[in-house]
Amino acid sequence: MRRSAWMIWALLLAGLGVMASGVSAKPVQETQQPKTAAPQENAGKGTSSATPRPNPNASGIYHAGDGVPAPQITYSIDPEFTDKARKKKISGTCTIGLVVDSRGNPQDVHVVKSIAESVPPKLRSDAQGLDEKAVEAVRQYKFKPGEFQGKAVPVETTLEINFRIY
């Protein structure tokens, strides 16, 4: 074969992750693009890279970033300690996931990371009581909703609720 044909063949094999010696090469890490850059599939189609393009999911729920600010808490209440957790001096952080709708109300409030994951097994059931109290409290929160291009949109977010005994 000609030299150029060998180079094409070698590049083709290298692109498939196969080398002539049978040893595979590690893939080259792609450089991360800044969040303000336009997606590659829109390049050359007349879209401006200055226009943020958030990607709502199939339900139309946005994520903070790319022109969508995170919802801001305007009203909150402190979750209560359960009596069992207070007596056993359980403390920790519970991560709560939720969707803030376009009116600023919490929807789909759920535990993402439980306090029970960070306590000894014999205290887990009492720690789960704190998770329930955190969910109850967050359901009563009010938010300034996230916006995209001046319009209020539902935004998925997480909150950390800290339970500390002083």
Protein Blocks (a to p, Z undefined) as FASTA:
>chain_A
ZZklmmmmmmmmmmnopafkopacdddddddddfkbccfklgonlpafklccddddfkop
aceeehiacdddfbdcdddddfklmmnopacdddddddddfkopaehiacfbdfklmgcf
klmmmmmmmmmmmmmmmmmpccddddeehiacddddddddddddZZ
